[in-house]
Amino acid sequence: MVTAAALVLCGAAHFPLHPSELTTTGLALSAGTAGLCLLLALGMLLRNAVPAMALGTLFTGLLAAVHVIIPETSSATLAPALHTGGVLATLSAVLAALVCLLALCVTLTLARNRTSDQVIARMNSRAQRDRV
């Protein structure tokens, strides 16, 4: 739930508020980034699956890295499209990446513990059957 909220925040921060300032390619990049964040959030809400978390971690991590690497003064099409949200967009991408990574680690740890508990229960039931 928290992961989906972080992804919605990231998507809202990357939504192009002033589309007249962007080129067509920049507008498509900005809207696509916002849309993908919102789709990942929807995927997290509908089914809290490991692939959705991994994709969310990868996408938001790359997005945060691109925000840091490409300066706002760059003349490329990517820079104006990414910096439509300013510092909020960068911080929301970093926050979403960290929350997605944390959720992925917790989910994998819980799955591992469940698996080991099931193995121990099977071993105990076999040992009890062998005694009888």
Salt bridges, closest charged atoms under 4 A:
none
